[in-house]
Amino acid sequence: MHLSTFANYGTFGSGLRQFPTLYINDWYESYDGAIQERPFAEGTEFRNCIAYGNNAGLTDFSEFFPDLLDPTIYNTPLITHSAVHHQEENFPDWILDDATTVNQAPPFADTNAEDFTLTGMSPLWKGTASSDVFDPFDVSTDLLGMDRDLFEPTKGCYERLP
């Protein structure tokens, strides 16, 4: 998964939610109550992604929640060059690489208008190419049709304009 924005800014009622913006797991409980493991394939990564929402300001809430049955089976970080919010005491920090921004609110243009383009030019929001530079046919443009920087794309689904 590359260049995705997971944004959850509820406006109904109090605007507060009971679930994170992004929840990933590698297991499920079958109809008979047995736990079925479905580990991520080797090399799986969420690269240049953003997971944030309006519950991030709460002291006991995380917008990104990994639920891994046996985290020791993974040899590399699953989240790379991304931006997430978490406040879990037992959060598996190894799941994030050093280039992932943690607990830093993205400078979205206008969440009330569901405009999740990024404003400003802070280097925190620069992503990186994949280990093989992105294929221009896969990611040459963002969701708005704007050209992407193939070597340092903006984190998330929209490319920032200089």
Chimera marker file (.cmm) of the C-alpha trace (Angstrom):
<marker_set name="trace">
<marker id="1" x="0.000" y="0.000" z="0.000" r="1" g="1" b="0" radius="0.5"/>
<marker id="2" x="1.580" y="3.251" z="-1.079" r="1" g="1" b="0" radius="0.5"/>
<marker id="3" x="0.652" y="6.931" z="-1.164" r="1" g="1" b="0" radius="0.5"/>
<marker id="4" x="-2.654" y="6.634" z="0.717" r="1" g="1" b="0" radius="0.5"/>
<marker id="5" x="-4.406" y="9.004" z="3.090" r="1" g="1" b="0" radius="0.5"/>
<marker id="6" x="-6.567" y="7.487" z="5.832" r="1" g="1" b="0" radius="0.5"/>
<marker id="7" x="-8.350" y="10.487" z="7.335" r="1" g="1" b="0" radius="0.5"/>
<marker id="8" x="-11.326" y="10.280" z="9.672" r="1" g="1" b="0" radius="0.5"/>
<marker id="9" x="-12.769" y="13.581" z="10.809" r="1" g="1" b="0" radius="0.5"/>
<marker id="10" x="-16.255" y="12.924" z="12.118" r="1" g="1" b="0" radius="0.5"/>
<marker id="11" x="-18.665" y="15.845" z="12.339" r="1" g="1" b="0" radius="0.5"/>
<marker id="12" x="-21.885" y="14.200" z="13.490" r="1" g="1" b="0" radius="0.5"/>
<marker id="13" x="-22.876" y="14.693" z="17.140" r="1" g="1" b="0" radius="0.5"/>
<marker id="14" x="-19.730" y="15.277" z="19.137" r="1" g="1" b="0" radius="0.5"/>
<marker id="15" x="-17.553" y="14.289" z="16.170" r="1" g="1" b="0" radius="0.5"/>
<marker id="16" x="-15.829" y="11.712" z="18.370" r="1" g="1" b="0" radius="0.5"/>
<marker id="17" x="-15.534" y="8.124" z="17.276" r="1" g="1" b="0" radius="0.5"/>
<marker id="18" x="-14.918" y="4.840" z="19.050" r="1" g="1" b="0" radius="0.5"/>
<marker id="19" x="-12.584" y="3.300" z="16.483" r="1" g="1" b="0" radius="0.5"/>
<marker id="20" x="-9.245" y="4.267" z="14.951" r="1" g="1" b="0" radius="0.5"/>
<marker id="21" x="-8.837" y="5.676" z="11.471" r="1" g="1" b="0" radius="0.5"/>
<marker id="22" x="-6.646" y="2.749" z="10.445" r="1" g="1" b="0" radius="0.5"/>
<marker id="23" x="-6.751" y="-0.691" z="12.034" r="1" g="1" b="0" radius="0.5"/>
<marker id="24" x="-4.572" y="-3.441" z="10.581" r="1" g="1" b="0" radius="0.5"/>
<marker id="25" x="-4.525" y="-7.027" z="11.707" r="1" g="1" b="0" radius="0.5"/>
<marker id="26" x="-3.238" y="-10.351" z="10.490" r="1" g="1" b="0" radius="0.5"/>
<marker id="27" x="-5.841" y="-12.662" z="11.999" r="1" g="1" b="0" radius="0.5"/>
<marker id="28" x="-9.573" y="-13.193" z="12.378" r="1" g="1" b="0" radius="0.5"/>
<marker id="29" x="-11.901" y="-15.330" z="14.449" r="1" g="1" b="0" radius="0.5"/>
<marker id="30" x="-13.781" y="-17.900" z="12.382" r="1" g="1" b="0" radius="0.5"/>
<marker id="31" x="-17.421" y="-18.854" z="12.847" r="1" g="1" b="0" radius="0.5"/>
<marker id="32" x="-16.442" y="-21.644" z="15.291" r="1" g="1" b="0" radius="0.5"/>
<marker id="33" x="-14.319" y="-19.337" z="17.456" r="1" g="1" b="0" radius="0.5"/>
<marker id="34" x="-10.965" y="-20.563" z="16.135" r="1" g="1" b="0" radius="0.5"/>
<marker id="35" x="-8.299" y="-17.949" z="15.511" r="1" g="1" b="0" radius="0.5"/>
<marker id="36" x="-7.177" y="-17.919" z="11.875" r="1" g="1" b="0" radius="0.5"/>
<marker id="37" x="-3.818" y="-16.293" z="11.190" r="1" g="1" b="0" radius="0.5"/>
<marker id="38" x="-3.354" y="-14.441" z="7.890" r="1" g="1" b="0" radius="0.5"/>
<marker id="39" x="0.130" y="-12.920" z="8.082" r="1" g="1" b="0" radius="0.5"/>
<marker id="40" x="1.179" y="-10.159" z="5.725" r="1" g="1" b="0" radius="0.5"/>
<marker id="41" x="3.367" y="-11.328" z="2.856" r="1" g="1" b="0" radius="0.5"/>
<marker id="42" x="7.093" y="-10.783" z="3.196" r="1" g="1" b="0" radius="0.5"/>
<marker id="43" x="7.952" y="-7.276" z="2.068" r="1" g="1" b="0" radius="0.5"/>
<marker id="44" x="4.495" y="-5.842" z="2.786" r="1" g="1" b="0" radius="0.5"/>
<marker id="45" x="4.658" y="-2.180" z="3.669" r="1" g="1" b="0" radius="0.5"/>
<marker id="46" x="2.503" y="0.893" z="3.988" r="1" g="1" b="0" radius="0.5"/>
<marker id="47" x="4.805" y="3.501" z="2.407" r="1" g="1" b="0" radius="0.5"/>
<marker id="48" x="4.190" y="7.271" z="2.236" r="1" g="1" b="0" radius="0.5"/>
<marker id="49" x="0.785" y="6.931" z="3.916" r="1" g="1" b="0" radius="0.5"/>
<marker id="50" x="-1.027" y="9.145" z="6.434" r="1" g="1" b="0" radius="0.5"/>
<marker id="51" x="-3.385" y="7.870" z="9.181" r="1" g="1" b="0" radius="0.5"/>
<marker id="52" x="-4.916" y="10.680" z="11.223" r="1" g="1" b="0" radius="0.5"/>
<marker id="53" x="-8.260" y="11.995" z="12.460" r="1" g="1" b="0" radius="0.5"/>
<marker id="54" x="-9.978" y="14.351" z="14.851" r="1" g="1" b="0" radius="0.5"/>
<marker id="55" x="-9.842" y="11.950" z="17.818" r="1" g="1" b="0" radius="0.5"/>
<marker id="56" x="-6.037" y="12.211" z="17.874" r="1" g="1" b="0" radius="0.5"/>
<marker id="57" x="-6.230" y="15.001" z="20.468" r="1" g="1" b="0" radius="0.5"/>
<marker id="58" x="-7.748" y="12.683" z="23.060" r="1" g="1" b="0" radius="0.5"/>
<marker id="59" x="-5.359" y="11.328" z="25.680" r="1" g="1" b="0" radius="0.5"/>
<marker id="60" x="-6.500" y="7.716" z="25.368" r="1" g="1" b="0" radius="0.5"/>
<marker id="61" x="-7.073" y="7.342" z="21.657" r="1" g="1" b="0" radius="0.5"/>
<marker id="62" x="-4.933" y="6.217" z="18.743" r="1" g="1" b="0" radius="0.5"/>
<marker id="63" x="-5.798" y="6.811" z="15.103" r="1" g="1" b="0" radius="0.5"/>
<marker id="64" x="-3.582" y="3.933" z="14.000" r="1" g="1" b="0" radius="0.5"/>
<marker id="65" x="-3.884" y="0.569" z="15.700" r="1" g="1" b="0" radius="0.5"/>
<marker id="66" x="-1.966" y="-2.572" z="14.673" r="1" g="1" b="0" radius="0.5"/>
<marker id="67" x="-3.294" y="-5.877" z="15.998" r="1" g="1" b="0" radius="0.5"/>
<marker id="68" x="-0.767" y="-8.558" z="15.090" r="1" g="1" b="0" radius="0.5"/>
<marker id="69" x="-1.117" y="-12.130" z="16.307" r="1" g="1" b="0" radius="0.5"/>
<marker id="70" x="2.622" y="-12.872" z="16.344" r="1" g="1" b="0" radius="0.5"/>
<marker id="71" x="4.607" y="-9.708" z="15.598" r="1" g="1" b="0" radius="0.5"/>
<marker id="72" x="7.917" y="-11.589" z="15.854" r="1" g="1" b="0" radius="0.5"/>
<marker id="73" x="7.349" y="-13.129" z="12.404" r="1" g="1" b="0" radius="0.5"/>
<marker id="74" x="7.934" y="-9.773" z="10.690" r="1" g="1" b="0" radius="0.5"/>
<marker id="75" x="11.541" y="-8.884" z="9.924" r="1" g="1" b="0" radius="0.5"/>
<marker id="76" x="11.039" y="-5.374" z="8.555" r="1" g="1" b="0" radius="0.5"/>
<marker id="77" x="8.811" y="-2.418" z="9.489" r="1" g="1" b="0" radius="0.5"/>
<marker id="78" x="5.308" y="-2.524" z="8.018" r="1" g="1" b="0" radius="0.5"/>
<marker id="79" x="4.923" y="1.285" z="8.100" r="1" g="1" b="0" radius="0.5"/>
<marker id="80" x="7.611" y="3.244" z="6.252" r="1" g="1" b="0" radius="0.5"/>
<marker id="81" x="8.031" y="6.949" z="5.441" r="1" g="1" b="0" radius="0.5"/>
<marker id="82" x="4.483" y="7.564" z="6.655" r="1" g="1" b="0" radius="0.5"/>
<marker id="83" x="2.660" y="9.626" z="9.291" r="1" g="1" b="0" radius="0.5"/>
<marker id="84" x="0.558" y="8.016" z="12.034" r="1" g="1" b="0" radius="0.5"/>
<marker id="85" x="-0.936" y="8.823" z="15.407" r="1" g="1" b="0" radius="0.5"/>
<marker id="86" x="-0.762" y="6.338" z="18.281" r="1" g="1" b="0" radius="0.5"/>
<marker id="87" x="-0.798" y="6.504" z="22.056" r="1" g="1" b="0" radius="0.5"/>
<marker id="88" x="-0.710" y="2.839" z="22.977" r="1" g="1" b="0" radius="0.5"/>
<marker id="89" x="1.651" y="1.990" z="25.854" r="1" g="1" b="0" radius="0.5"/>
<marker id="90" x="2.556" y="-1.368" z="24.352" r="1" g="1" b="0" radius="0.5"/>
<marker id="91" x="2.768" y="-0.129" z="20.772" r="1" g="1" b="0" radius="0.5"/>
<marker id="92" x="5.209" y="-2.260" z="18.744" r="1" g="1" b="0" radius="0.5"/>
<marker id="93" x="7.600" y="0.542" z="17.750" r="1" g="1" b="0" radius="0.5"/>
<marker id="94" x="9.510" y="-1.770" z="15.422" r="1" g="1" b="0" radius="0.5"/>
<marker id="95" x="6.469" y="-1.663" z="13.105" r="1" g="1" b="0" radius="0.5"/>
<marker id="96" x="7.470" y="1.915" z="12.150" r="1" g="1" b="0" radius="0.5"/>
<marker id="97" x="10.674" y="2.910" z="10.436" r="1" g="1" b="0" radius="0.5"/>
<marker id="98" x="12.712" y="5.946" z="11.548" r="1" g="1" b="0" radius="0.5"/>
<marker id="99" x="11.339" y="8.061" z="8.686" r="1" g="1" b="0" radius="0.5"/>
<marker id="100" x="7.732" y="7.760" z="9.907" r="1" g="1" b="0" radius="0.5"/>
<marker id="101" x="6.286" y="10.845" z="11.563" r="1" g="1" b="0" radius="0.5"/>
<marker id="102" x="4.469" y="10.002" z="14.809" r="1" g="1" b="0" radius="0.5"/>
<marker id="103" x="1.797" y="12.073" z="16.563" r="1" g="1" b="0" radius="0.5"/>
<marker id="104" x="2.287" y="15.116" z="14.328" r="1" g="1" b="0" radius="0.5"/>
<marker id="105" x="-0.962" y="16.504" z="12.926" r="1" g="1" b="0" radius="0.5"/>
<marker id="106" x="-0.845" y="16.701" z="9.129" r="1" g="1" b="0" radius="0.5"/>
<marker id="107" x="-1.369" y="20.210" z="7.755" r="1" g="1" b="0" radius="0.5"/>
<marker id="108" x="-4.554" y="19.314" z="5.881" r="1" g="1" b="0" radius="0.5"/>
<marker id="109" x="-6.028" y="22.240" z="3.957" r="1" g="1" b="0" radius="0.5"/>
<marker id="110" x="-9.587" y="21.977" z="5.358" r="1" g="1" b="0" radius="0.5"/>
<marker id="111" x="-10.839" y="18.840" z="7.090" r="1" g="1" b="0" radius="0.5"/>
<marker id="112" x="-14.361" y="20.288" z="7.462" r="1" g="1" b="0" radius="0.5"/>
<marker id="113" x="-14.576" y="20.536" z="3.675" r="1" g="1" b="0" radius="0.5"/>
<marker id="114" x="-12.905" y="17.106" z="3.320" r="1" g="1" b="0" radius="0.5"/>
<marker id="115" x="-9.889" y="18.716" z="1.646" r="1" g="1" b="0" radius="0.5"/>
<marker id="116" x="-6.988" y="16.500" z="2.676" r="1" g="1" b="0" radius="0.5"/>
<marker id="117" x="-4.362" y="18.136" z="0.505" r="1" g="1" b="0" radius="0.5"/>
<marker id="118" x="-1.311" y="19.184" z="2.514" r="1" g="1" b="0" radius="0.5"/>
<marker id="119" x="-0.339" y="22.822" z="2.954" r="1" g="1" b="0" radius="0.5"/>
<marker id="120" x="3.078" y="24.302" z="3.698" r="1" g="1" b="0" radius="0.5"/>
<marker id="121" x="6.446" y="22.943" z="2.687" r="1" g="1" b="0" radius="0.5"/>
<marker id="122" x="7.652" y="21.237" z="5.877" r="1" g="1" b="0" radius="0.5"/>
<marker id="123" x="10.049" y="18.394" z="5.035" r="1" g="1" b="0" radius="0.5"/>
<marker id="124" x="8.093" y="16.159" z="7.467" r="1" g="1" b="0" radius="0.5"/>
<marker id="125" x="5.595" y="15.486" z="4.710" r="1" g="1" b="0" radius="0.5"/>
<marker id="126" x="8.095" y="14.458" z="2.046" r="1" g="1" b="0" radius="0.5"/>
<marker id="127" x="7.942" y="10.794" z="1.246" r="1" g="1" b="0" radius="0.5"/>
<marker id="128" x="10.423" y="8.623" z="-0.533" r="1" g="1" b="0" radius="0.5"/>
<marker id="129" x="10.495" y="6.442" z="-3.604" r="1" g="1" b="0" radius="0.5"/>
<marker id="130" x="10.031" y="2.733" z="-3.100" r="1" g="1" b="0" radius="0.5"/>
<marker id="131" x="13.138" y="0.558" z="-3.149" r="1" g="1" b="0" radius="0.5"/>
<marker id="132" x="12.664" y="0.469" z="-6.900" r="1" g="1" b="0" radius="0.5"/>
<marker id="133" x="11.621" y="3.954" z="-7.978" r="1" g="1" b="0" radius="0.5"/>
<marker id="134" x="7.865" y="4.110" z="-8.466" r="1" g="1" b="0" radius="0.5"/>
<marker id="135" x="6.659" y="3.060" z="-11.860" r="1" g="1" b="0" radius="0.5"/>
<marker id="136" x="5.406" y="6.241" z="-13.549" r="1" g="1" b="0" radius="0.5"/>
<marker id="137" x="2.404" y="4.351" z="-14.880" r="1" g="1" b="0" radius="0.5"/>
<marker id="138" x="1.355" y="3.433" z="-11.331" r="1" g="1" b="0" radius="0.5"/>
<marker id="139" x="1.818" y="6.741" z="-9.505" r="1" g="1" b="0" radius="0.5"/>
<marker id="140" x="2.610" y="9.452" z="-12.009" r="1" g="1" b="0" radius="0.5"/>
<marker id="141" x="-0.372" y="11.508" z="-10.810" r="1" g="1" b="0" radius="0.5"/>
<marker id="142" x="-2.227" y="11.942" z="-7.526" r="1" g="1" b="0" radius="0.5"/>
<marker id="143" x="-6.008" y="11.720" z="-7.007" r="1" g="1" b="0" radius="0.5"/>
<marker id="144" x="-6.462" y="15.215" z="-8.426" r="1" g="1" b="0" radius="0.5"/>
<marker id="145" x="-4.443" y="14.426" z="-11.542" r="1" g="1" b="0" radius="0.5"/>
<marker id="146" x="-1.439" y="16.477" z="-10.380" r="1" g="1" b="0" radius="0.5"/>
<marker id="147" x="2.014" y="15.206" z="-11.383" r="1" g="1" b="0" radius="0.5"/>
<marker id="148" x="3.819" y="13.276" z="-8.644" r="1" g="1" b="0" radius="0.5"/>
<marker id="149" x="7.486" y="13.549" z="-7.785" r="1" g="1" b="0" radius="0.5"/>
<marker id="150" x="8.600" y="9.962" z="-8.383" r="1" g="1" b="0" radius="0.5"/>
<marker id="151" x="11.691" y="10.280" z="-6.151" r="1" g="1" b="0" radius="0.5"/>
<marker id="152" x="10.247" y="12.308" z="-3.223" r="1" g="1" b="0" radius="0.5"/>
<marker id="153" x="6.461" y="12.146" z="-3.456" r="1" g="1" b="0" radius="0.5"/>
<marker id="154" x="4.363" y="13.853" z="-0.814" r="1" g="1" b="0" radius="0.5"/>
<marker id="155" x="3.064" y="11.502" z="1.894" r="1" g="1" b="0" radius="0.5"/>
<marker id="156" x="-0.573" y="10.653" z="1.342" r="1" g="1" b="0" radius="0.5"/>
<marker id="157" x="-2.778" y="10.586" z="-1.731" r="1" g="1" b="0" radius="0.5"/>
<marker id="158" x="-2.206" y="14.215" z="-2.838" r="1" g="1" b="0" radius="0.5"/>
<marker id="159" x="0.987" y="15.805" z="-4.109" r="1" g="1" b="0" radius="0.5"/>
<marker id="160" x="1.822" y="19.222" z="-2.623" r="1" g="1" b="0" radius="0.5"/>
<marker id="161" x="2.353" y="22.083" z="-4.997" r="1" g="1" b="0" radius="0.5"/>
<marker id="162" x="5.611" y="23.995" z="-4.509" r="1" g="1" b="0" radius="0.5"/>
<link id1="1" id2="2" r="1" g="1" b="0" radius="0.2"/>
<link id1="2" id2="3" r="1" g="1" b="0" radius="0.2"/>
<link id1="3" id2="4" r="1" g="1" b="0" radius="0.2"/>
<link id1="4" id2="5" r="1" g="1" b="0" radius="0.2"/>
<link id1="5" id2="6" r="1" g="1" b="0" radius="0.2"/>
<link id1="6" id2="7" r="1" g="1" b="0" radius="0.2"/>
<link id1="7" id2="8" r="1" g="1" b="0" radius="0.2"/>
<link id1="8" id2="9" r="1" g="1" b="0" radius="0.2"/>
<link id1="9" id2="10" r="1" g="1" b="0" radius="0.2"/>
<link id1="10" id2="11" r="1" g="1" b="0" radius="0.2"/>
<link id1="11" id2="12" r="1" g="1" b="0" radius="0.2"/>
<link id1="12" id2="13" r="1" g="1" b="0" radius="0.2"/>
<link id1="13" id2="14" r="1" g="1" b="0" radius="0.2"/>
<link id1="14" id2="15" r="1" g="1" b="0" radius="0.2"/>
<link id1="15" id2="16" r="1" g="1" b="0" radius="0.2"/>
<link id1="16" id2="17" r="1" g="1" b="0" radius="0.2"/>
<link id1="17" id2="18" r="1" g="1" b="0" radius="0.2"/>
<link id1="18" id2="19" r="1" g="1" b="0" radius="0.2"/>
<link id1="19" id2="20" r="1" g="1" b="0" radius="0.2"/>
<link id1="20" id2="21" r="1" g="1" b="0" radius="0.2"/>
<link id1="21" id2="22" r="1" g="1" b="0" radius="0.2"/>
<link id1="22" id2="23" r="1" g="1" b="0" radius="0.2"/>
<link id1="23" id2="24" r="1" g="1" b="0" radius="0.2"/>
<link id1="24" id2="25" r="1" g="1" b="0" radius="0.2"/>
<link id1="25" id2="26" r="1" g="1" b="0" radius="0.2"/>
<link id1="26" id2="27" r="1" g="1" b="0" radius="0.2"/>
<link id1="27" id2="28" r="1" g="1" b="0" radius="0.2"/>
<link id1="28" id2="29" r="1" g="1" b="0" radius="0.2"/>
<link id1="29" id2="30" r="1" g="1" b="0" radius="0.2"/>
<link id1="30" id2="31" r="1" g="1" b="0" radius="0.2"/>
<link id1="31" id2="32" r="1" g="1" b="0" radius="0.2"/>
<link id1="32" id2="33" r="1" g="1" b="0" radius="0.2"/>
<link id1="33" id2="34" r="1" g="1" b="0" radius="0.2"/>
<link id1="34" id2="35" r="1" g="1" b="0" radius="0.2"/>
<link id1="35" id2="36" r="1" g="1" b="0" radius="0.2"/>
<link id1="36" id2="37" r="1" g="1" b="0" radius="0.2"/>
<link id1="37" id2="38" r="1" g="1" b="0" radius="0.2"/>
<link id1="38" id2="39" r="1" g="1" b="0" radius="0.2"/>
<link id1="39" id2="40" r="1" g="1" b="0" radius="0.2"/>
<link id1="40" id2="41" r="1" g="1" b="0" radius="0.2"/>
<link id1="41" id2="42" r="1" g="1" b="0" radius="0.2"/>
<link id1="42" id2="43" r="1" g="1" b="0" radius="0.2"/>
<link id1="43" id2="44" r="1" g="1" b="0" radius="0.2"/>
<link id1="44" id2="45" r="1" g="1" b="0" radius="0.2"/>
<link id1="45" id2="46" r="1" g="1" b="0" radius="0.2"/>
<link id1="46" id2="47" r="1" g="1" b="0" radius="0.2"/>
<link id1="47" id2="48" r="1" g="1" b="0" radius="0.2"/>
<link id1="48" id2="49" r="1" g="1" b="0" radius="0.2"/>
<link id1="49" id2="50" r="1" g="1" b="0" radius="0.2"/>
<link id1="50" id2="51" r="1" g="1" b="0" radius="0.2"/>
<link id1="51" id2="52" r="1" g="1" b="0" radius="0.2"/>
<link id1="52" id2="53" r="1" g="1" b="0" radius="0.2"/>
<link id1="53" id2="54" r="1" g="1" b="0" radius="0.2"/>
<link id1="54" id2="55" r="1" g="1" b="0" radius="0.2"/>
<link id1="55" id2="56" r="1" g="1" b="0" radius="0.2"/>
<link id1="56" id2="57" r="1" g="1" b="0" radius="0.2"/>
<link id1="57" id2="58" r="1" g="1" b="0" radius="0.2"/>
<link id1="58" id2="59" r="1" g="1" b="0" radius="0.2"/>
<link id1="59" id2="60" r="1" g="1" b="0" radius="0.2"/>
<link id1="60" id2="61" r="1" g="1" b="0" radius="0.2"/>
<link id1="61" id2="62" r="1" g="1" b="0" radius="0.2"/>
<link id1="62" id2="63" r="1" g="1" b="0" radius="0.2"/>
<link id1="63" id2="64" r="1" g="1" b="0" radius="0.2"/>
<link id1="64" id2="65" r="1" g="1" b="0" radius="0.2"/>
<link id1="65" id2="66" r="1" g="1" b="0" radius="0.2"/>
<link id1="66" id2="67" r="1" g="1" b="0" radius="0.2"/>
<link id1="67" id2="68" r="1" g="1" b="0" radius="0.2"/>
<link id1="68" id2="69" r="1" g="1" b="0" radius="0.2"/>
<link id1="69" id2="70" r="1" g="1" b="0" radius="0.2"/>
<link id1="70" id2="71" r="1" g="1" b="0" radius="0.2"/>
<link id1="71" id2="72" r="1" g="1" b="0" radius="0.2"/>
<link id1="72" id2="73" r="1" g="1" b="0" radius="0.2"/>
<link id1="73" id2="74" r="1" g="1" b="0" radius="0.2"/>
<link id1="74" id2="75" r="1" g="1" b="0" radius="0.2"/>
<link id1="75" id2="76" r="1" g="1" b="0" radius="0.2"/>
<link id1="76" id2="77" r="1" g="1" b="0" radius="0.2"/>
<link id1="77" id2="78" r="1" g="1" b="0" radius="0.2"/>
<link id1="78" id2="79" r="1" g="1" b="0" radius="0.2"/>
<link id1="79" id2="80" r="1" g="1" b="0" radius="0.2"/>
<link id1="80" id2="81" r="1" g="1" b="0" radius="0.2"/>
<link id1="81" id2="82" r="1" g="1" b="0" radius="0.2"/>
<link id1="82" id2="83" r="1" g="1" b="0" radius="0.2"/>
<link id1="83" id2="84" r="1" g="1" b="0" radius="0.2"/>
<link id1="84" id2="85" r="1" g="1" b="0" radius="0.2"/>
<link id1="85" id2="86" r="1" g="1" b="0" radius="0.2"/>
<link id1="86" id2="87" r="1" g="1" b="0" radius="0.2"/>
<link id1="87" id2="88" r="1" g="1" b="0" radius="0.2"/>
<link id1="88" id2="89" r="1" g="1" b="0" radius="0.2"/>
<link id1="89" id2="90" r="1" g="1" b="0" radius="0.2"/>
<link id1="90" id2="91" r="1" g="1" b="0" radius="0.2"/>
<link id1="91" id2="92" r="1" g="1" b="0" radius="0.2"/>
<link id1="92" id2="93" r="1" g="1" b="0" radius="0.2"/>
<link id1="93" id2="94" r="1" g="1" b="0" radius="0.2"/>
<link id1="94" id2="95" r="1" g="1" b="0" radius="0.2"/>
<link id1="95" id2="96" r="1" g="1" b="0" radius="0.2"/>
<link id1="96" id2="97" r="1" g="1" b="0" radius="0.2"/>
<link id1="97" id2="98" r="1" g="1" b="0" radius="0.2"/>
<link id1="98" id2="99" r="1" g="1" b="0" radius="0.2"/>
<link id1="99" id2="100" r="1" g="1" b="0" radius="0.2"/>
<link id1="100" id2="101" r="1" g="1" b="0" radius="0.2"/>
<link id1="101" id2="102" r="1" g="1" b="0" radius="0.2"/>
<link id1="102" id2="103" r="1" g="1" b="0" radius="0.2"/>
<link id1="103" id2="104" r="1" g="1" b="0" radius="0.2"/>
<link id1="104" id2="105" r="1" g="1" b="0" radius="0.2"/>
<link id1="105" id2="106" r="1" g="1" b="0" radius="0.2"/>
<link id1="106" id2="107" r="1" g="1" b="0" radius="0.2"/>
<link id1="107" id2="108" r="1" g="1" b="0" radius="0.2"/>
<link id1="108" id2="109" r="1" g="1" b="0" radius="0.2"/>
<link id1="109" id2="110" r="1" g="1" b="0" radius="0.2"/>
<link id1="110" id2="111" r="1" g="1" b="0" radius="0.2"/>
<link id1="111" id2="112" r="1" g="1" b="0" radius="0.2"/>
<link id1="112" id2="113" r="1" g="1" b="0" radius="0.2"/>
<link id1="113" id2="114" r="1" g="1" b="0" radius="0.2"/>
<link id1="114" id2="115" r="1" g="1" b="0" radius="0.2"/>
<link id1="115" id2="116" r="1" g="1" b="0" radius="0.2"/>
<link id1="116" id2="117" r="1" g="1" b="0" radius="0.2"/>
<link id1="117" id2="118" r="1" g="1" b="0" radius="0.2"/>
<link id1="118" id2="119" r="1" g="1" b="0" radius="0.2"/>
<link id1="119" id2="120" r="1" g="1" b="0" radius="0.2"/>
<link id1="120" id2="121" r="1" g="1" b="0" radius="0.2"/>
<link id1="121" id2="122" r="1" g="1" b="0" radius="0.2"/>
<link id1="122" id2="123" r="1" g="1" b="0" radius="0.2"/>
<link id1="123" id2="124" r="1" g="1" b="0" radius="0.2"/>
<link id1="124" id2="125" r="1" g="1" b="0" radius="0.2"/>
<link id1="125" id2="126" r="1" g="1" b="0" radius="0.2"/>
<link id1="126" id2="127" r="1" g="1" b="0" radius="0.2"/>
<link id1="127" id2="128" r="1" g="1" b="0" radius="0.2"/>
<link id1="128" id2="129" r="1" g="1" b="0" radius="0.2"/>
<link id1="129" id2="130" r="1" g="1" b="0" radius="0.2"/>
<link id1="130" id2="131" r="1" g="1" b="0" radius="0.2"/>
<link id1="131" id2="132" r="1" g="1" b="0" radius="0.2"/>
<link id1="132" id2="133" r="1" g="1" b="0" radius="0.2"/>
<link id1="133" id2="134" r="1" g="1" b="0" radius="0.2"/>
<link id1="134" id2="135" r="1" g="1" b="0" radius="0.2"/>
<link id1="135" id2="136" r="1" g="1" b="0" radius="0.2"/>
<link id1="136" id2="137" r="1" g="1" b="0" radius="0.2"/>
<link id1="137" id2="138" r="1" g="1" b="0" radius="0.2"/>
<link id1="138" id2="139" r="1" g="1" b="0" radius="0.2"/>
<link id1="139" id2="140" r="1" g="1" b="0" radius="0.2"/>
<link id1="140" id2="141" r="1" g="1" b="0" radius="0.2"/>
<link id1="141" id2="142" r="1" g="1" b="0" radius="0.2"/>
<link id1="142" id2="143" r="1" g="1" b="0" radius="0.2"/>
<link id1="143" id2="144" r="1" g="1" b="0" radius="0.2"/>
<link id1="144" id2="145" r="1" g="1" b="0" radius="0.2"/>
<link id1="145" id2="146" r="1" g="1" b="0" radius="0.2"/>
<link id1="146" id2="147" r="1" g="1" b="0" radius="0.2"/>
<link id1="147" id2="148" r="1" g="1" b="0" radius="0.2"/>
<link id1="148" id2="149" r="1" g="1" b="0" radius="0.2"/>
<link id1="149" id2="150" r="1" g="1" b="0" radius="0.2"/>
<link id1="150" id2="151" r="1" g="1" b="0" radius="0.2"/>
<link id1="151" id2="152" r="1" g="1" b="0" radius="0.2"/>
<link id1="152" id2="153" r="1" g="1" b="0" radius="0.2"/>
<link id1="153" id2="154" r="1" g="1" b="0" radius="0.2"/>
<link id1="154" id2="155" r="1" g="1" b="0" radius="0.2"/>
<link id1="155" id2="156" r="1" g="1" b="0" radius="0.2"/>
<link id1="156" id2="157" r="1" g="1" b="0" radius="0.2"/>
<link id1="157" id2="158" r="1" g="1" b="0" radius="0.2"/>
<link id1="158" id2="159" r="1" g="1" b="0" radius="0.2"/>
<link id1="159" id2="160" r="1" g="1" b="0" radius="0.2"/>
<link id1="160" id2="161" r="1" g="1" b="0" radius="0.2"/>
<link id1="161" id2="162" r="1" g="1" b="0" radius="0.2"/>
</marker_set>
